[in-house]
Amino acid sequence: MHNVVFTCGAVPESDGTVKIYWGGADTVMCVGEADISELVALCLDHGRPAK
């Protein structure tokens, strides 16, 4: 599979952001931060079409 990330957890923050954790190559843990409203908008506007 290409362009797939298997997350290990997500922590919503009180400032409207979310920290998303994932494993990298089974050797490290990574974290990224996103604005929740922007993340939801991107998913709704650019998500895969329903089958």
DAQUIJO-V647689 format. One line per field, one symbol per residue. ss: DSSP state (H for helix, E for strand, L for the rest). psi: psi as a letter, one per 20 degrees, with the letter a starting at -180 (. if undefined). A space follows every 50 residues. Layout:
ss: ???
psi: ???
This chain:
ss: LLLLLLEEEEEELLLLEEEEEEEELLLEEEEEEEEHHHHHHHHHHHLLLL L
psi: pqkppoqirpopqijjrpppqrqokjhrpqqqqqpghhggggghhjrqqq .
